[in-house]
Amino acid sequence: MIILYFLIPLTLILLAIALWAFFWAVRNDQFDDLEGPAYRILFDDDENDLPLDQRPLRKSHEQGEEEGEEENSDKHRDAKGR
């Protein structure tokens, strides 16, 4: 019976913390877009997530990687003698 004097206030404190966290999340727009993240994972390139100044750099960087891959595959073919 004495344990109830500890458990009831503890329960009320945890309930208050949970309510505060819920209302904080609602006030800070955490529940505005519930479907967007679920669909975003289906797209290959998330260029819309990048800042505008980094978008061209990423494209030029990817092109450089593709050229590098071609050079590496040519070197690999030459090494094998094919």
Helices and strands as residue ranges (DSSP letters): H 2-27, H 36-40, G 47-49, G 52-54, H 55-80
